[in-house]
Amino acid sequence: MNETLYKQIQRFYDASSGLWEEIWGEHMHHGYYGADGTQKKDHRQAQIDLIEEILRWADVQRAENILDVGCGIGGSSLYLAAKFHARATGITLSPVQAKRARERAQQLGLGNTTNFEVADAQAMSFADNSFDLVWALESGEHMPDKVKFMQECYRVLKPGGKLIVATWCHRPIDNAPLTASEQKHLAKIYQVYRLPYVISLPEYEAIAHQIGLQNIRTADWSKAVAPFWNAVIDSAISWKAIFGLLRSSWSTIVGAVSLGLMSRGYERGLIRFGLLCGNKL
Ligand SMILES: C[S@@+](CC[C@H](N)C(=O)[O-])C[C@H]1O[C@@H](n2cnc3c(N)ncnc32)[C@H](O)[C@@H]1O
């Protein structure tokens, strides 16, 4: 099952990353539009702001050796490496993304301090206690075993280091289970974006306790990031995007025509953008 899922994720990003970079640049994640989502700003700036707001929220002052779990084309890894004058390693399932990240690192003069590999976040080859910052921005939703994913992130974290996970979630289900209509909506999102399933933020928090993470904090930033999808929809109907789509794969086209699924998910309170951070003591 994982092999099929992993192949699908790999093909999805191999096929779509070039077009995404052309239209949106190097960051393959939501933007930040103020705590209540009302700030109007350039959308690429909003993506940088998301990184900065996460660092502020998680109180990251410095980092020396960073692991970017699910690194895309190195957007966060290179940004963080430059900001903190740190070493950074990025892992992705997509060889196309890893190659592009390496090229970008060279272009930015960061080739010697960064490293990009095709590797599975659930079975990493890094030694225990290797990194002082483990950063997983919008990759947790792809993981078939959320416990294994979090355990691996924790294992490679140095004592005193910080784990930050920002990921797509569904609403908490303590008071009411997901309805049939919500499950149907999620199933469509899973299919389009190659996700096995998502869980709620309280479930991530329970896993964080289970694996031994300390000083755990969580936050729901759905309001702050939801406007991003309207911007993506607008950009998808530009001529540049339409020409790009005509040259791209079927999965990229399906992704583009299904963009409304995420914004409707936020509108009905089903989709949530969850943050979690904590330390290894
Ligand atoms: C939405 S992209 C986010 C990219 C990047 N974090 C960013 O914000 O620009 C999701 C990334 O997770 C990676 N990914 C998904 N499942 C993975 C796994 N099991 N192991 C490693 N990377 C994975 C994908 O290859 C892709 O690079």
The ligand as a Gaussian input file, in Angstrom:
#p B3LYP/6-31G(d) Opt

LIG

0 1
 C        3.149000      20.133000      -0.228000
 S        4.825000      19.643000      -0.451000
 C        5.572000      20.713000       0.755000
 C        6.977000      21.060000       0.355000
 C        7.745000      21.997000       1.285000
 N        7.665000      21.603000       2.675000
 C        7.325000      23.422000       1.123000
 O        6.621000      23.905000       2.033000
 O        7.672000      24.058000       0.132000
 C        4.884000      18.037000       0.334000
 C        6.265000      17.391000       0.325000
 O        6.252000      16.227000       1.169000
 C        7.029000      15.219000       0.556000
 N        6.672000      13.894000       1.112000
 C        5.470000      13.296000       1.125000
 N        5.556000      12.085000       1.716000
 C        6.857000      11.924000       2.087000
 C        7.580000      10.884000       2.733000
 N        7.005000       9.742000       3.136000
 N        8.898000      11.055000       2.924000
 C        9.534000      12.204000       2.516000
 N        8.894000      13.222000       1.915000
 C        7.563000      13.088000       1.697000
 C        6.721000      15.363000      -0.916000
 O        7.682000      14.686000      -1.708000
 C        6.755000      16.904000      -1.039000
 O        8.083000      17.322000      -1.222000

